[in-house]
Amino acid sequence: MKNFEDYKDKLLFLLTLLTILAFTINSNAQTTEDVSPVPEEQLEKLKKGFFLKKTYEDFLKYGTFYVAGNVNNPYQKQTIDYVVRTNSSGSLYDVPVVENATEYYPFDYRYGFGLRRIARFDYENKEKNYYDGTEENVALSAPTAAFNGFEYLFHWEKERERGEVFTNHRYFLRHTGKYHIAKIESRQEGNVGFKYNSAELRARLPIGKKFSISAGVIARTHEQAFGYNPVEIWLNETTEYIDPEGNSYEYAANPWYTLGFEYGYDDIFYTLTDESGNETQDWQWVDSNGNIVANTDLEFRETVFADLMNRYNKEQWDLLDAFAEVAPIVGVDYYSYTDKMWIHAYANYILPYHKYIKGDEEFSYLNRNNWGLGGLIQDSDLEQWSDYQYGLILGWNINSNLGIFVEGEYTKFWDTELFKSTIGLNITL
């Protein structure tokens, strides 16, 4: 079901793209009164030629298709880690086995492809003579664009970092006019667990040549059920026992170790007697194949059990449908450029008036702080929130030999934060 939802979202995204494209092309077309009869065959050719020309000029012209990838050295620790393990043929006090436990990673890589048409602002220089998908244009974040018309980025990539493989994508389409902004976007950053889709429509008001404000509505999706911790709720379930005398007792309905049984692990009771006759009792844990994974309950809980908790949570989260919500959005944009100095400041603010249109509201971000040990707190108040994004690019050529620059951007969507910043000084000798 989840795969179908992903497929459906991509089809919806493509359909929306084609709809906007067709609307824009049609809105720019002019109807003319026939002055003289034109043969139907020739008329069809003219229409087809006009359509193709408009599509090329309005959408494809200056676009670039690229395929690229890279390979890098993996991260390597500067020290070697060793651990001591009990000899399989001996006891805890026999000669142990010393093992190299240093984690070695295979080489990092990235490969991807895309199609782009993004206008650069005056202060943005093309970093290379080619595109490879690592470019970070301000136009992808700023409310307004460097020119009026269509801009787009359709980028997909796969990367491996420290042995983990992630899939990333960014599908971006925007049409900017003098008095409007229409944008759809789908973005996934696998290494930070960031994934969402959005569509927005804004009215835009230019104020002079340097400043503009915009306001409208934005629809967004998210998959994570924030604040909902299934394993915590499961472990804290209690049940009541009443003894023959009528006394009531509460105890854990799901003892922590029973989670191991759910995933095929088993515990074996054993007793050890030392040289002084003291007995030690504990449980040895084995996997479904009979392999020993832990020699004590404590060792099992500190190692295998932690992974089982994450596995259980992921399985429970996957049972939930994705969420979609709408909210009002406003934006401001200030841009001034000269060869001597330039400044570009922008901000997007999503107001705290979110309305969910898809997904179970109990698990939505509105209830992120309303989950307790026993589940959702009854009669709890829904909590609205604000999301925002702002950035600043500042450059100043003080003289022919000295220049300073400041660049930064911060994004906060739900519980995810993305930020980057650069500050520096250039001295020409």
N, C-alpha and C positions, 0 to 999 in steps of 0.2 A: 504493500500500500504506500509506503514511504517512497519507493522508487517511482511509482506512478505520480505522486505529488510533485516530485522533482521534475519529471518529464512534463507534467501539465504546466508548471510554472514557466518552463523554457518555451513551450508553445505559446503561452499567453504573452510572454515577453516579445517573441517574434511577431505575433499578430499585432500587438500594439505598435511595434516599430513600423510595420508595413502600413498600418492605418494612418499614423502620423505622416509618413512619407507621402502617401497618396493624397491626404488632405492638403498638405503644404503645396504639392505640385499642382493640384487642382485649383487651389486658391490663387495661385499666381498666374493661371492660364486666363487668357482673355478671349471672349467670344466675339466673333466678327460677323457682320452681315454679309451674306453671299452677294457679290457683285455680278459674278458671271457663273454659270453652271460649271462644276468641276466633276469630271468622271469619278464614279464611286471608287474604282480601283486606285486612282491617283490620290483621292481624298484619304483613303485608308493608309496609304504610304506616307502622306504628309502628317497624319495624326501619329503614326508610329514613330516617324522621325522626330516629331516635336517632343513626344513623350521621352524617347531615349535621350534627346539632347538636354531636356530639362532635368532628367534623372542624373545625367552625368554632371552637368554644371552645378546643380543644387546639392548633390549628395556625394558623388564619386570623385569629382575633380579635386586634385591635391591630396587625395587619400593615398595611403601607403599600406601595402600588404607585406608582412615580414614573417620570417621563421628564424628562430635563433635559439641558442643554448650555450651553456658553459659548464666547465668542470673545475672544481677547486679542491685544494688540500683539505682534508677533514680536520676537525678540532682534535688535538692530542694533548693529554695531560702531561705536565712536565715531571711528574713523579709516578712511580709504580706502586700500586696498592696490592698488598698480600693479605690473605686470610688463612686461618688454620681450620681444617676440617678433621673430624674423627675418621680414623682409618676404618674402612668398611669391614675389615676382617678383625678389628680389635674393639676395645672399649674406649671410653672417654679418656682414660689415663695411659693408654698405649701411645707409641710414637705417632704423632699426628701427621697429616698430609698438609703441606704448605702449597697453596695455589696462588697463581697470579690472577688477581681479581680486577685488574685494570680494564676499563671498558675502552675498547678500540673501535673506532667508527670507520665505515667504508667512506670512500671519497664522496664529497658533496657534488651535487649537480643541479642543473635547472635547464629545462627546455620548454619551449612554447611557441605559439604563433598568434597572429592577430591582424586586425585591420584598423587603421586609425586615421582620423582627420581632426586634429586638435590645433587650434590657432595659438601661437605663442604671443605673450605680451612683449612689449618692446625690450624689457630688461632680461627676458629669457633668451639665452643663446642656445642654439642647437649643440648639445654636448658632443655628439659624434657625427660622423658623416653617414650614419645609418641608424635605424631603430632596432632595438632588441627586446622591447617590452619592459625594461627597467626604468624608463623615463617617468618623471613625476612632474607633470605640468600643473600649474596653479589653476588652470581652467577647470580641472576636474573637481575642485573644491569651492572656488569662488562662485558667488551667486550669478554673476554676469560673465560674459565672454569677451574676448578681444575683438570679435566682430559679430555681426548679426547673420544668422543663418544656422545651418546644421553643423554640429560637431559630434564626433562619435569615437568610441574606442571599444573594440571587441577583442579582448585578450584572454587567452587561456594558457596555463602553464602547470607543470608538475615539477616539484623540487624535492631534494633530499637534503636534510640538514641534521647532523649528529645522528645519523642512522634512521631518522624518522622521515617518512615520505608524506608530503602534503600536496594537495591540489588547490590551486588558486585561480581565480578568474575575476575579471572586471568587465562588465558589459555596460556601456555608457552611451546614451543618446540624448542630445539636447538641441532644442531649437530656440534661439534667442532673437527676439524682435525688439523694436524700440519700446514697446509697452507690454511685453509679455515674456515669460520664461516657461518652457515646457521641458521636462526632463524625466527619463526613466533610467534606472540603474540597478544592476545586480552585482554584488561584490562578495568575494570570499577570500579571507586571509587564513589559510589553514594553520599556520604556525602560531597564531594567537587566538584561534577559535572564533573568528569573526566572520559572520555570514548573514547577509540580509538583502532584501529587494526593496526598491522604493520607486514611487512615481509621484511627481509633483507638478502642480500648475500654479503659476504666480502671475499677478499683475505687477508690472514694473513701472516706476516713475523716475526718469532721469531728472536730476537737478543740476543744471549746468552741464559742463563737459566732463567733470571729474567725479561726481557723486551720483549715486542712485540708491533707491530703496525698493524693496519688493515685498509682497505679502500674498499668501495663498494657502493652499492646503497640500499636505503630504501624506501619502499612504506608505506604510513600511511593514515588513514582515520580520519575524525572528523565530528561531526554532527552540531556543533554550527556555526552559521553565525556571526562571530566576527565583531563588529562595527555596525551591522545592528540593528537599534532600530525601529521596525515597528510603535509603538504607537507614538513616537516622530514625525515620518514622517507624520502619519495620522493627528495628532493634529495641525501640522504646515502647512497643506495644506490651500491655500488661494483661493479666488474667486474674481472676479472683478464685481463691480456694477457701472453702468453709469447712472447718474441722468438725468432728462429731459433737463437740461442745458448743458449736455455733459461732466460734471465733472466725473472723474474716482476715484473710491474708492476700496480698498482691505479690505477684512474682512475674518475671519476664516471660512473656508468651513465646518469644523467639530468642533463646539464648544465643549469644554471638557465635558460638562454635557450630551451631546448626546450619549456618550459611555455608560452611565447608561441605556439609553433607549434600546440600542442594546442588553443588557443582562436582560431585563425584569423589570427594575426598573422604577418608575414613580415619578414625583414631583407634589406636591399639594401646590398651592399658599395660603398663609394665612396672616392675619393682626392682630397684637396685639396692644392694647391701654393701656398705663400705667395709674397710678392714676393722672398724670398731664395732661393727654390728648395727650401725644406724641404717635405717631403710629410707629410701627416697622413692616416691611414687609419682608417676606422671603419665602423659599420653604421647605416644609417637604417632605422627601423621604420615599417611601414604596417599599417593594419587590413585587414579583409577587403574593404573597399570601395576600397582604395588610398589612403586618407587618411593623411598623415604624422602619427604620434603621438609620435615621438621622433627626434632627429637623431643620437643616439649610443647605444651600448649602456648607458653609465652613466645617461643620462637615462631610458631605458626601464626599467631596473631600479629606479630611484628613484621612478618615477611609476606607469606602467601595471602593472609586475610586482607591486607591492605589492597592488593590487586583485585580480590573478589568483591570488595566494597565498590570499587570503581566500576567493575564489570556489571554488578547488579544495578547501580545507578544508571549506567548507559542504557541497559535493557529497558528499564522502566521509563526513562525519558523518551526512548524511541517509540514507545506506545502512544505518546501524545501527538496530536496533530500540530502542524505549524500554526503560528499566530500571525494575525494581521490587524493593524490598527491605523487609524487616521487621526490627524491633529493639525492645527493651524501652524504655519511657519512664516517667519519674517526674515529678511536679510538686508544687509547694508554693504555697500561696496564703494571704496574711495580709491581712485587711481590717478596718479600724476607722474609724468615722466619727462625728464630732460637728460641731455648727455651728462650734466653735472650731478643731478640728484633725481632719484625716483623713490616713490613710496606707493605701496599697494596694501591696503588694509581691508579686510572683509570679515563678515561674521554671518552665521546662520543660527537662528534660535527657534527651536521647536517648543511651542508653548505648552504648559501643563494642562491640556484639555484633550487627553487621549481617549478615543473611543474604539474598543475592540470590535471588529467585524468578522473575525474568524478565530477559532480556537476556544477552548474551555477557559472562561474568565477566572475560574478558581486558581488556575496555574499560571495566569498572566502576570505581567510585571506589576500590575496594580496590587497584587497580593504578595509581593516579594518579601515583605517583612512580617507577614501574618502566619507563617508556618512555625508551629511549635513541635515539641517532642511527640505529641499525640496526633499530629496532623494539622489541618487548617483550623486556626482559632475561630470559633463560632462568633458571628456578629461583629467581626473585625471590620474596620473602616478601610475602604480602598484608598490607596495613596497615589495621587498623581505625581508627575515628575517632569523635569525639564531636560532636554537634550540640546547640545549646542556644538558649534564648530567655529573656530576663529583662526585667523592667520595674519601675518605681517611680513612683508618683504620691504626692506629698506636698504638703499645703496647711496653712498655719498662719495663722489670723487672730490676730495678736498682740494687737491691740486694735481698736477700731472704725474706726481710721484707717490701720492698717498691716497688711499681709499679705504673705506670701512663698509661692512655690510652686516646686516642682521636678517635672518630668515627663520621663521618658525610657524608651526601649525599644531593645533590641539583639537582633537575630536573626542567627544563623550557621547556615546550611544548606549543607553541602558547601563549595564555594568562594565562595558568595554571602553577602554581608553586607548587612543592612538595618538602619538605625539612625535614630533621631530623638531629639531632646532639647530641652527648654525649661526655662529658669530665669528667674525674674523677681521683681519687687517691685511691689506695689500700694500707693499712697498716696492716700487719699481726703482732699481738701482741704475 
